[in-house]
Amino acid sequence: MAISERAKEITDNIYTAYGSGTGVLFGIPSAFREGVRAIVQSAIGEGVKCPFCGEDGFDFKGLKYHLTCYCEVYQDTEDLC
Ligand SMILES: [Zn+2]
């Protein structure tokens, strides 16, 4: 799942408001911060879905980056012009 800038910002705000100075959040070790971001991304339920491979959670900039650099389904699609 791609994490949007908004999900990252919300996660940072949660850590600032409720986390400790060591990055521990509600007893969750700091090494799991990426997992917390994924939870936040799912919870806010927003994002653009790639119409080629179905991966979701992108903002527009992230979708363009995904299509250009990572989406093999898109890259394997025949050009029409
Ligand atoms: Zn894709």
PDB file of the backbone (N, CA, C, O) and the ligand in Angstrom, with CONECT records:
HET     ZN  A 101       1
ATOM      1  N   MET A   1       0.848  -1.190   0.000  1.00  0.00           N
ATOM      2  CA  MET A   1       0.000   0.000   0.000  1.00  0.00           C
ATOM      3  C   MET A   1       0.881   1.237   0.000  1.00  0.00           C
ATOM      4  O   MET A   1       1.791   1.370   0.818  1.00  0.00           O
ATOM      5  N   ALA A   2       0.604   2.116  -0.906  1.00  0.00           N
ATOM      6  CA  ALA A   2       1.322   3.381  -0.918  1.00  0.00           C
ATOM      7  C   ALA A   2       0.733   4.303   0.142  1.00  0.00           C
ATOM      8  O   ALA A   2      -0.478   4.334   0.363  1.00  0.00           O
ATOM      9  N   ILE A   3       1.592   5.029   0.771  1.00  0.00           N
ATOM     10  CA  ILE A   3       1.170   5.915   1.839  1.00  0.00           C
ATOM     11  C   ILE A   3       1.157   7.349   1.299  1.00  0.00           C
ATOM     12  O   ILE A   3       2.165   7.836   0.787  1.00  0.00           O
ATOM     13  N   SER A   4       0.019   8.009   1.419  1.00  0.00           N
ATOM     14  CA  SER A   4      -0.103   9.382   0.926  1.00  0.00           C
ATOM     15  C   SER A   4       0.601  10.359   1.868  1.00  0.00           C
ATOM     16  O   SER A   4       0.861  10.059   3.033  1.00  0.00           O
ATOM     17  N   GLU A   5       0.898  11.533   1.320  1.00  0.00           N
ATOM     18  CA  GLU A   5       1.516  12.569   2.159  1.00  0.00           C
ATOM     19  C   GLU A   5       0.594  12.934   3.318  1.00  0.00           C
ATOM     20  O   GLU A   5       1.059  13.224   4.421  1.00  0.00           O
ATOM     21  N   ARG A   6      -0.710  12.920   3.066  1.00  0.00           N
ATOM     22  CA  ARG A   6      -1.667  13.243   4.126  1.00  0.00           C
ATOM     23  C   ARG A   6      -1.605  12.207   5.251  1.00  0.00           C
ATOM     24  O   ARG A   6      -1.646  12.572   6.426  1.00  0.00           O
ATOM     25  N   ALA A   7      -1.507  10.930   4.908  1.00  0.00           N
ATOM     26  CA  ALA A   7      -1.409   9.884   5.933  1.00  0.00           C
ATOM     27  C   ALA A   7      -0.122  10.040   6.736  1.00  0.00           C
ATOM     28  O   ALA A   7      -0.117   9.836   7.950  1.00  0.00           O
ATOM     29  N   LYS A   8       0.969  10.403   6.060  1.00  0.00           N
ATOM     30  CA  LYS A   8       2.238  10.620   6.762  1.00  0.00           C
ATOM     31  C   LYS A   8       2.111  11.793   7.729  1.00  0.00           C
ATOM     32  O   LYS A   8       2.588  11.736   8.862  1.00  0.00           O
ATOM     33  N   GLU A   9       1.461  12.854   7.263  1.00  0.00           N
ATOM     34  CA  GLU A   9       1.288  14.042   8.105  1.00  0.00           C
ATOM     35  C   GLU A   9       0.421  13.724   9.318  1.00  0.00           C
ATOM     36  O   GLU A   9       0.735  14.142  10.432  1.00  0.00           O
ATOM     37  N   ILE A  10      -0.663  12.989   9.107  1.00  0.00           N
ATOM     38  CA  ILE A  10      -1.538  12.618  10.226  1.00  0.00           C
ATOM     39  C   ILE A  10      -0.778  11.742  11.216  1.00  0.00           C
ATOM     40  O   ILE A  10      -0.887  11.932  12.427  1.00  0.00           O
ATOM     41  N   THR A  11      -0.006  10.780  10.699  1.00  0.00           N
ATOM     42  CA  THR A  11       0.784   9.915  11.583  1.00  0.00           C
ATOM     43  C   THR A  11       1.757  10.737  12.402  1.00  0.00           C
ATOM     44  O   THR A  11       1.891  10.520  13.607  1.00  0.00           O
ATOM     45  N   ASP A  12       2.437  11.676  11.768  1.00  0.00           N
ATOM     46  CA  ASP A  12       3.377  12.525  12.504  1.00  0.00           C
ATOM     47  C   ASP A  12       2.649  13.300  13.598  1.00  0.00           C
ATOM     48  O   ASP A  12       3.160  13.449  14.708  1.00  0.00           O
ATOM     49  N   ASN A  13       1.458  13.791  13.278  1.00  0.00           N
ATOM     50  CA  ASN A  13       0.686  14.545  14.271  1.00  0.00           C
ATOM     51  C   ASN A  13       0.267  13.654  15.440  1.00  0.00           C
ATOM     52  O   ASN A  13       0.275  14.093  16.590  1.00  0.00           O
ATOM     53  N   ILE A  14      -0.099  12.408  15.148  1.00  0.00           N
ATOM     54  CA  ILE A  14      -0.466  11.468  16.217  1.00  0.00           C
ATOM     55  C   ILE A  14       0.740  11.206  17.115  1.00  0.00           C
ATOM     56  O   ILE A  14       0.624  11.201  18.341  1.00  0.00           O
ATOM     57  N   TYR A  15       1.891  10.989  16.499  1.00  0.00           N
ATOM     58  CA  TYR A  15       3.098  10.742  17.291  1.00  0.00           C
ATOM     59  C   TYR A  15       3.457  11.962  18.143  1.00  0.00           C
ATOM     60  O   TYR A  15       3.901  11.824  19.283  1.00  0.00           O
ATOM     61  N   THR A  16       3.264  13.144  17.581  1.00  0.00           N
ATOM     62  CA  THR A  16       3.560  14.368  18.343  1.00  0.00           C
ATOM     63  C   THR A  16       2.603  14.499  19.524  1.00  0.00           C
ATOM     64  O   THR A  16       3.014  14.861  20.626  1.00  0.00           O
ATOM     65  N   ALA A  17       1.339  14.206  19.292  1.00  0.00           N
ATOM     66  CA  ALA A  17       0.339  14.384  20.341  1.00  0.00           C
ATOM     67  C   ALA A  17       0.352  13.267  21.379  1.00  0.00           C
ATOM     68  O   ALA A  17       0.148  13.523  22.566  1.00  0.00           O
ATOM     69  N   TYR A  18       0.589  12.036  20.944  1.00  0.00           N
ATOM     70  CA  TYR A  18       0.403  10.890  21.846  1.00  0.00           C
ATOM     71  C   TYR A  18       1.639  10.020  22.020  1.00  0.00           C
ATOM     72  O   TYR A  18       1.645   9.134  22.875  1.00  0.00           O
ATOM     73  N   GLY A  19       2.671  10.246  21.243  1.00  0.00           N
ATOM     74  CA  GLY A  19       3.852   9.401  21.348  1.00  0.00           C
ATOM     75  C   GLY A  19       4.827   9.912  22.392  1.00  0.00           C
ATOM     76  O   GLY A  19       4.707  11.026  22.900  1.00  0.00           O
ATOM     77  N   SER A  20       5.779   9.077  22.688  1.00  0.00           N
ATOM     78  CA  SER A  20       6.826   9.484  23.617  1.00  0.00           C
ATOM     79  C   SER A  20       7.962  10.126  22.820  1.00  0.00           C
ATOM     80  O   SER A  20       7.953  10.110  21.589  1.00  0.00           O
ATOM     81  N   GLY A  21       8.919  10.678  23.520  1.00  0.00           N
ATOM     82  CA  GLY A  21      10.074  11.263  22.852  1.00  0.00           C
ATOM     83  C   GLY A  21      10.939  10.236  22.147  1.00  0.00           C
ATOM     84  O   GLY A  21      11.785  10.598  21.330  1.00  0.00           O
ATOM     85  N   THR A  22      10.742   8.955  22.450  1.00  0.00           N
ATOM     86  CA  THR A  22      11.538   7.896  21.822  1.00  0.00           C
ATOM     87  C   THR A  22      10.837   7.307  20.602  1.00  0.00           C
ATOM     88  O   THR A  22      11.364   6.386  19.977  1.00  0.00           O
ATOM     89  N   GLY A  23       9.651   7.825  20.251  1.00  0.00           N
ATOM     90  CA  GLY A  23       8.935   7.316  19.089  1.00  0.00           C
ATOM     91  C   GLY A  23       8.013   6.156  19.393  1.00  0.00           C
ATOM     92  O   GLY A  23       7.450   5.554  18.479  1.00  0.00           O
ATOM     93  N   VAL A  24       7.849   5.831  20.679  1.00  0.00           N
ATOM     94  CA  VAL A  24       6.919   4.772  21.067  1.00  0.00           C
ATOM     95  C   VAL A  24       5.523   5.369  21.135  1.00  0.00           C
ATOM     96  O   VAL A  24       5.317   6.422  21.738  1.00  0.00           O
ATOM     97  N   LEU A  25       4.556   4.684  20.508  1.00  0.00           N
ATOM     98  CA  LEU A  25       3.176   5.165  20.491  1.00  0.00           C
ATOM     99  C   LEU A  25       2.281   4.108  21.121  1.00  0.00           C
ATOM    100  O   LEU A  25       2.187   2.992  20.611  1.00  0.00           O
ATOM    101  N   PHE A  26       1.626   4.447  22.219  1.00  0.00           N
ATOM    102  CA  PHE A  26       0.730   3.518  22.928  1.00  0.00           C
ATOM    103  C   PHE A  26       1.416   2.166  23.149  1.00  0.00           C
ATOM    104  O   PHE A  26       0.767   1.124  23.055  1.00  0.00           O
ATOM    105  N   GLY A  27       2.680   2.173  23.433  1.00  0.00           N
ATOM    106  CA  GLY A  27       3.411   0.935  23.672  1.00  0.00           C
ATOM    107  C   GLY A  27       3.915   0.264  22.407  1.00  0.00           C
ATOM    108  O   GLY A  27       4.597  -0.758  22.480  1.00  0.00           O
ATOM    109  N   ILE A  28       3.588   0.823  21.249  1.00  0.00           N
ATOM    110  CA  ILE A  28       4.054   0.254  19.971  1.00  0.00           C
ATOM    111  C   ILE A  28       5.492   0.728  19.749  1.00  0.00           C
ATOM    112  O   ILE A  28       5.742   1.933  19.719  1.00  0.00           O
ATOM    113  N   PRO A  29       6.443  -0.206  19.592  1.00  0.00           N
ATOM    114  CA  PRO A  29       7.842   0.198  19.415  1.00  0.00           C
ATOM    115  C   PRO A  29       8.040   1.077  18.179  1.00  0.00           C
ATOM    116  O   PRO A  29       7.277   1.001  17.216  1.00  0.00           O
ATOM    117  N   SER A  30       9.059   1.896  18.226  1.00  0.00           N
ATOM    118  CA  SER A  30       9.308   2.860  17.149  1.00  0.00           C
ATOM    119  C   SER A  30       9.558   2.193  15.802  1.00  0.00           C
ATOM    120  O   SER A  30       9.330   2.809  14.761  1.00  0.00           O
ATOM    121  N   ALA A  31      10.025   0.938  15.804  1.00  0.00           N
ATOM    122  CA  ALA A  31      10.300   0.234  14.547  1.00  0.00           C
ATOM    123  C   ALA A  31       9.027  -0.049  13.743  1.00  0.00           C
ATOM    124  O   ALA A  31       9.100  -0.410  12.569  1.00  0.00           O
ATOM    125  N   PHE A  32       7.861   0.114  14.380  1.00  0.00           N
ATOM    126  CA  PHE A  32       6.602  -0.194  13.705  1.00  0.00           C
ATOM    127  C   PHE A  32       5.896   1.051  13.174  1.00  0.00           C
ATOM    128  O   PHE A  32       4.704   1.015  12.867  1.00  0.00           O
ATOM    129  N   ARG A  33       6.635   2.145  13.070  1.00  0.00           N
ATOM    130  CA  ARG A  33       6.019   3.394  12.619  1.00  0.00           C
ATOM    131  C   ARG A  33       5.425   3.265  11.209  1.00  0.00           C
ATOM    132  O   ARG A  33       4.369   3.834  10.931  1.00  0.00           O
ATOM    133  N   GLU A  34       6.098   2.519  10.317  1.00  0.00           N
ATOM    134  CA  GLU A  34       5.551   2.330   8.963  1.00  0.00           C
ATOM    135  C   GLU A  34       4.211   1.599   9.017  1.00  0.00           C
ATOM    136  O   GLU A  34       3.306   1.883   8.232  1.00  0.00           O
ATOM    137  N   GLY A  35       4.098   0.662   9.945  1.00  0.00           N
ATOM    138  CA  GLY A  35       2.836  -0.050  10.114  1.00  0.00           C
ATOM    139  C   GLY A  35       1.732   0.886  10.589  1.00  0.00           C
ATOM    140  O   GLY A  35       0.585   0.789  10.154  1.00  0.00           O
ATOM    141  N   VAL A  36       2.099   1.787  11.483  1.00  0.00           N
ATOM    142  CA  VAL A  36       1.124   2.774  11.964  1.00  0.00           C
ATOM    143  C   VAL A  36       0.680   3.663  10.798  1.00  0.00           C
ATOM    144  O   VAL A  36      -0.501   3.990  10.677  1.00  0.00           O
ATOM    145  N   ARG A  37       1.619   4.048   9.953  1.00  0.00           N
ATOM    146  CA  ARG A  37       1.255   4.848   8.770  1.00  0.00           C
ATOM    147  C   ARG A  37       0.261   4.104   7.880  1.00  0.00           C
ATOM    148  O   ARG A  37      -0.687   4.698   7.367  1.00  0.00           O
ATOM    149  N   ALA A  38       0.482   2.806   7.700  1.00  0.00           N
ATOM    150  CA  ALA A  38      -0.431   2.014   6.868  1.00  0.00           C
ATOM    151  C   ALA A  38      -1.816   1.941   7.495  1.00  0.00           C
ATOM    152  O   ALA A  38      -2.826   1.967   6.791  1.00  0.00           O
ATOM    153  N   ILE A  39      -1.860   1.849   8.826  1.00  0.00           N
ATOM    154  CA  ILE A  39      -3.147   1.830   9.521  1.00  0.00           C
ATOM    155  C   ILE A  39      -3.859   3.165   9.313  1.00  0.00           C
ATOM    156  O   ILE A  39      -5.056   3.199   9.026  1.00  0.00           O
ATOM    157  N   VAL A  40      -3.126   4.250   9.458  1.00  0.00           N
ATOM    158  CA  VAL A  40      -3.712   5.582   9.259  1.00  0.00           C
ATOM    159  C   VAL A  40      -4.221   5.711   7.831  1.00  0.00           C
ATOM    160  O   VAL A  40      -5.314   6.230   7.605  1.00  0.00           O
ATOM    161  N   GLN A  41      -3.433   5.238   6.861  1.00  0.00           N
ATOM    162  CA  GLN A  41      -3.858   5.306   5.456  1.00  0.00           C
ATOM    163  C   GLN A  41      -5.170   4.557   5.249  1.00  0.00           C
ATOM    164  O   GLN A  41      -6.064   5.044   4.557  1.00  0.00           O
ATOM    165  N   SER A  42      -5.283   3.387   5.841  1.00  0.00           N
ATOM    166  CA  SER A  42      -6.518   2.613   5.723  1.00  0.00           C
ATOM    167  C   SER A  42      -7.674   3.319   6.412  1.00  0.00           C
ATOM    168  O   SER A  42      -8.797   3.334   5.908  1.00  0.00           O
ATOM    169  N   ALA A  43      -7.385   3.907   7.573  1.00  0.00           N
ATOM    170  CA  ALA A  43      -8.445   4.534   8.363  1.00  0.00           C
ATOM    171  C   ALA A  43      -9.018   5.771   7.670  1.00  0.00           C
ATOM    172  O   ALA A  43     -10.224   6.012   7.725  1.00  0.00           O
ATOM    173  N   ILE A  44      -8.163   6.548   7.023  1.00  0.00           N
ATOM    174  CA  ILE A  44      -8.684   7.759   6.386  1.00  0.00           C
ATOM    175  C   ILE A  44      -9.359   7.426   5.056  1.00  0.00           C
ATOM    176  O   ILE A  44     -10.116   8.235   4.519  1.00  0.00           O
ATOM    177  N   GLY A  45      -9.084   6.236   4.532  1.00  0.00           N
ATOM    178  CA  GLY A  45      -9.839   5.719   3.402  1.00  0.00           C
ATOM    179  C   GLY A  45      -9.821   6.590   2.170  1.00  0.00           C
ATOM    180  O   GLY A  45     -10.777   6.586   1.395  1.00  0.00           O
ATOM    181  N   GLU A  46      -8.788   7.313   1.980  1.00  0.00           N
ATOM    182  CA  GLU A  46      -8.735   8.147   0.790  1.00  0.00           C
ATOM    183  C   GLU A  46      -7.544   7.743  -0.057  1.00  0.00           C
ATOM    184  O   GLU A  46      -6.666   7.004   0.389  1.00  0.00           O
ATOM    185  N   GLY A  47      -7.529   8.217  -1.229  1.00  0.00           N
ATOM    186  CA  GLY A  47      -6.431   7.894  -2.113  1.00  0.00           C
ATOM    187  C   GLY A  47      -6.953   7.468  -3.451  1.00  0.00           C
ATOM    188  O   GLY A  47      -8.116   7.095  -3.602  1.00  0.00           O
ATOM    189  N   VAL A  48      -6.085   7.529  -4.408  1.00  0.00           N
ATOM    190  CA  VAL A  48      -6.441   7.178  -5.777  1.00  0.00           C
ATOM    191  C   VAL A  48      -5.938   5.773  -6.051  1.00  0.00           C
ATOM    192  O   VAL A  48      -4.828   5.412  -5.662  1.00  0.00           O
ATOM    193  N   LYS A  49      -6.757   4.992  -6.716  1.00  0.00           N
ATOM    194  CA  LYS A  49      -6.405   3.619  -7.037  1.00  0.00           C
ATOM    195  C   LYS A  49      -5.829   3.555  -8.447  1.00  0.00           C
ATOM    196  O   LYS A  49      -6.361   4.178  -9.366  1.00  0.00           O
ATOM    197  N   CYS A  50      -4.762   2.817  -8.616  1.00  0.00           N
ATOM    198  CA  CYS A  50      -4.181   2.626  -9.943  1.00  0.00           C
ATOM    199  C   CYS A  50      -5.138   1.774 -10.772  1.00  0.00           C
ATOM    200  O   CYS A  50      -5.453   0.651 -10.379  1.00  0.00           O
ATOM    201  N   PRO A  51      -5.611   2.292 -11.922  1.00  0.00           N
ATOM    202  CA  PRO A  51      -6.552   1.531 -12.725  1.00  0.00           C
ATOM    203  C   PRO A  51      -5.910   0.350 -13.443  1.00  0.00           C
ATOM    204  O   PRO A  51      -6.620  -0.488 -13.999  1.00  0.00           O
ATOM    205  N   PHE A  52      -4.612   0.268 -13.444  1.00  0.00           N
ATOM    206  CA  PHE A  52      -3.927  -0.822 -14.138  1.00  0.00           C
ATOM    207  C   PHE A  52      -3.702  -2.030 -13.236  1.00  0.00           C
ATOM    208  O   PHE A  52      -4.003  -3.158 -13.628  1.00  0.00           O
ATOM    209  N   CYS A  53      -3.179  -1.811 -12.039  1.00  0.00           N
ATOM    210  CA  CYS A  53      -2.855  -2.953 -11.176  1.00  0.00           C
ATOM    211  C   CYS A  53      -3.732  -3.030  -9.934  1.00  0.00           C
ATOM    212  O   CYS A  53      -3.752  -4.053  -9.249  1.00  0.00           O
ATOM    213  N   GLY A  54      -4.459  -1.951  -9.639  1.00  0.00           N
ATOM    214  CA  GLY A  54      -5.379  -1.986  -8.512  1.00  0.00           C
ATOM    215  C   GLY A  54      -4.795  -1.534  -7.182  1.00  0.00           C
ATOM    216  O   GLY A  54      -5.524  -1.432  -6.196  1.00  0.00           O
ATOM    217  N   GLU A  55      -3.500  -1.262  -7.136  1.00  0.00           N
ATOM    218  CA  GLU A  55      -2.920  -0.767  -5.893  1.00  0.00           C
ATOM    219  C   GLU A  55      -3.537   0.595  -5.577  1.00  0.00           C
ATOM    220  O   GLU A  55      -3.764   1.406  -6.475  1.00  0.00           O
ATOM    221  N   ASP A  56      -3.799   0.834  -4.324  1.00  0.00           N
ATOM    222  CA  ASP A  56      -4.478   2.084  -4.002  1.00  0.00           C
ATOM    223  C   ASP A  56      -3.753   2.862  -2.910  1.00  0.00           C
ATOM    224  O   ASP A  56      -2.719   2.449  -2.384  1.00  0.00           O
ATOM    225  N   GLY A  57      -4.349   4.003  -2.598  1.00  0.00           N
ATOM    226  CA  GLY A  57      -3.806   4.837  -1.541  1.00  0.00           C
ATOM    227  C   GLY A  57      -2.882   5.937  -2.039  1.00  0.00           C
ATOM    228  O   GLY A  57      -2.179   6.564  -1.247  1.00  0.00           O
ATOM    229  N   PHE A  58      -2.879   6.173  -3.339  1.00  0.00           N
ATOM    230  CA  PHE A  58      -1.987   7.203  -3.883  1.00  0.00           C
ATOM    231  C   PHE A  58      -2.628   8.579  -3.835  1.00  0.00           C
ATOM    232  O   PHE A  58      -3.850   8.700  -3.924  1.00  0.00           O
ATOM    233  N   ASP A  59      -1.808   9.622  -3.695  1.00  0.00           N
ATOM    234  CA  ASP A  59      -2.263  10.939  -4.099  1.00  0.00           C
ATOM    235  C   ASP A  59      -1.878  11.054  -5.579  1.00  0.00           C
ATOM    236  O   ASP A  59      -1.242  10.146  -6.114  1.00  0.00           O
ATOM    237  N   PHE A  60      -2.248  12.142  -6.244  1.00  0.00           N
ATOM    238  CA  PHE A  60      -2.007  12.218  -7.690  1.00  0.00           C
ATOM    239  C   PHE A  60      -0.519  12.172  -8.030  1.00  0.00           C
ATOM    240  O   PHE A  60      -0.109  11.520  -8.991  1.00  0.00           O
ATOM    241  N   LYS A  61       0.265  12.860  -7.245  1.00  0.00           N
ATOM    242  CA  LYS A  61       1.711  12.858  -7.486  1.00  0.00           C
ATOM    243  C   LYS A  61       2.271  11.443  -7.299  1.00  0.00           C
ATOM    244  O   LYS A  61       3.110  10.991  -8.078  1.00  0.00           O
ATOM    245  N   GLY A  62       1.804  10.764  -6.274  1.00  0.00           N
ATOM    246  CA  GLY A  62       2.256   9.397  -5.999  1.00  0.00           C
ATOM    247  C   GLY A  62       1.827   8.432  -7.084  1.00  0.00           C
ATOM    248  O   GLY A  62       2.570   7.513  -7.428  1.00  0.00           O
ATOM    249  N   LEU A  63       0.613   8.635  -7.635  1.00  0.00           N
ATOM    250  CA  LEU A  63       0.139   7.762  -8.708  1.00  0.00           C
ATOM    251  C   LEU A  63       1.002   7.940  -9.953  1.00  0.00           C
ATOM    252  O   LEU A  63       1.358   6.959 -10.607  1.00  0.00           O
ATOM    253  N   LYS A  64       1.337   9.172 -10.282  1.00  0.00           N
ATOM    254  CA  LYS A  64       2.190   9.412 -11.445  1.00  0.00           C
ATOM    255  C   LYS A  64       3.545   8.731 -11.263  1.00  0.00           C
ATOM    256  O   LYS A  64       4.076   8.114 -12.186  1.00  0.00           O
ATOM    257  N   TYR A  65       4.090   8.855 -10.062  1.00  0.00           N
ATOM    258  CA  TYR A  65       5.375   8.217  -9.749  1.00  0.00           C
ATOM    259  C   TYR A  65       5.258   6.702  -9.864  1.00  0.00           C
ATOM    260  O   TYR A  65       6.137   6.045 -10.421  1.00  0.00           O
ATOM    261  N   HIS A  66       4.169   6.152  -9.333  1.00  0.00           N
ATOM    262  CA  HIS A  66       3.923   4.711  -9.408  1.00  0.00           C
ATOM    263  C   HIS A  66       3.843   4.252 -10.860  1.00  0.00           C
ATOM    264  O   HIS A  66       4.486   3.274 -11.241  1.00  0.00           O
ATOM    265  N   LEU A  67       3.048   4.965 -11.677  1.00  0.00           N
ATOM    266  CA  LEU A  67       2.878   4.580 -13.071  1.00  0.00           C
ATOM    267  C   LEU A  67       4.197   4.671 -13.832  1.00  0.00           C
ATOM    268  O   LEU A  67       4.527   3.790 -14.627  1.00  0.00           O
ATOM    269  N   THR A  68       4.931   5.720 -13.587  1.00  0.00           N
ATOM    270  CA  THR A  68       6.166   5.969 -14.322  1.00  0.00           C
ATOM    271  C   THR A  68       7.274   4.998 -13.937  1.00  0.00           C
ATOM    272  O   THR A  68       8.039   4.551 -14.792  1.00  0.00           O
ATOM    273  N   CYS A  69       7.357   4.678 -12.671  1.00  0.00           N
ATOM    274  CA  CYS A  69       8.530   3.948 -12.191  1.00  0.00           C
ATOM    275  C   CYS A  69       8.274   2.506 -11.756  1.00  0.00           C
ATOM    276  O   CYS A  69       9.192   1.687 -11.796  1.00  0.00           O
ATOM    277  N   TYR A  70       7.047   2.177 -11.342  1.00  0.00           N
ATOM    278  CA  TYR A  70       6.854   0.878 -10.716  1.00  0.00           C
ATOM    279  C   TYR A  70       5.790  -0.024 -11.330  1.00  0.00           C
ATOM    280  O   TYR A  70       5.922  -1.247 -11.280  1.00  0.00           O
ATOM    281  N   CYS A  71       4.735   0.556 -11.910  1.00  0.00           N
ATOM    282  CA  CYS A  71       3.597  -0.271 -12.299  1.00  0.00           C
ATOM    283  C   CYS A  71       3.922  -1.051 -13.583  1.00  0.00           C
ATOM    284  O   CYS A  71       3.934  -0.492 -14.679  1.00  0.00           O
ATOM    285  N   GLU A  72       4.179  -2.330 -13.421  1.00  0.00           N
ATOM    286  CA  GLU A  72       4.543  -3.162 -14.566  1.00  0.00           C
ATOM    287  C   GLU A  72       3.355  -3.352 -15.511  1.00  0.00           C
ATOM    288  O   GLU A  72       3.542  -3.452 -16.724  1.00  0.00           O
ATOM    289  N   VAL A  73       2.154  -3.403 -14.977  1.00  0.00           N
ATOM    290  CA  VAL A  73       0.961  -3.577 -15.825  1.00  0.00           C
ATOM    291  C   VAL A  73       0.828  -2.363 -16.759  1.00  0.00           C
ATOM    292  O   VAL A  73       0.592  -2.512 -17.958  1.00  0.00           O
ATOM    293  N   TYR A  74       0.983  -1.164 -16.187  1.00  0.00           N
ATOM    294  CA  TYR A  74       0.926   0.054 -17.002  1.00  0.00           C
ATOM    295  C   TYR A  74       2.044   0.056 -18.038  1.00  0.00           C
ATOM    296  O   TYR A  74       1.811   0.345 -19.212  1.00  0.00           O
ATOM    297  N   GLN A  75       3.242  -0.264 -17.603  1.00  0.00           N
ATOM    298  CA  GLN A  75       4.389  -0.194 -18.489  1.00  0.00           C
ATOM    299  C   GLN A  75       4.337  -1.251 -19.596  1.00  0.00           C
ATOM    300  O   GLN A  75       4.929  -1.076 -20.660  1.00  0.00           O
ATOM    301  N   ASP A  76       3.626  -2.340 -19.334  1.00  0.00           N
ATOM    302  CA  ASP A  76       3.483  -3.395 -20.348  1.00  0.00           C
ATOM    303  C   ASP A  76       2.307  -3.152 -21.283  1.00  0.00           C
ATOM    304  O   ASP A  76       2.114  -3.901 -22.241  1.00  0.00           O
ATOM    305  N   THR A  77       1.508  -2.102 -21.013  1.00  0.00           N
ATOM    306  CA  THR A  77       0.357  -1.779 -21.856  1.00  0.00           C
ATOM    307  C   THR A  77       0.835  -1.103 -23.139  1.00  0.00           C
ATOM    308  O   THR A  77       1.666  -0.195 -23.109  1.00  0.00           O
ATOM    309  N   GLU A  78       0.298  -1.560 -24.256  1.00  0.00           N
ATOM    310  CA  GLU A  78       0.717  -1.054 -25.564  1.00  0.00           C
ATOM    311  C   GLU A  78       0.408   0.434 -25.717  1.00  0.00           C
ATOM    312  O   GLU A  78      -0.687   0.879 -25.373  1.00  0.00           O
ATOM    313  N   ASP A  79       1.352   1.189 -26.221  1.00  0.00           N
ATOM    314  CA  ASP A  79       1.126   2.597 -26.523  1.00  0.00           C
ATOM    315  C   ASP A  79       0.233   2.711 -27.762  1.00  0.00           C
ATOM    316  O   ASP A  79       0.376   1.943 -28.714  1.00  0.00           O
ATOM    317  N   LEU A  80      -0.680   3.670 -27.738  1.00  0.00           N
ATOM    318  CA  LEU A  80      -1.614   3.842 -28.848  1.00  0.00           C
ATOM    319  C   LEU A  80      -1.185   4.943 -29.800  1.00  0.00           C
ATOM    320  O   LEU A  80      -1.758   5.079 -30.880  1.00  0.00           O
ATOM    321  N   CYS A  81      -0.200   5.721 -29.425  1.00  0.00           N
ATOM    322  CA  CYS A  81       0.267   6.776 -30.330  1.00  0.00           C
ATOM    323  C   CYS A  81       1.764   6.912 -30.253  1.00  0.00           C
ATOM    324  O   CYS A  81       2.344   7.750 -30.943  1.00  0.00           O
TER     325      CYS A  81
HETATM  326 ZN    ZN A 101      -0.313   0.178 -10.932  1.00  0.00          ZN2+
END
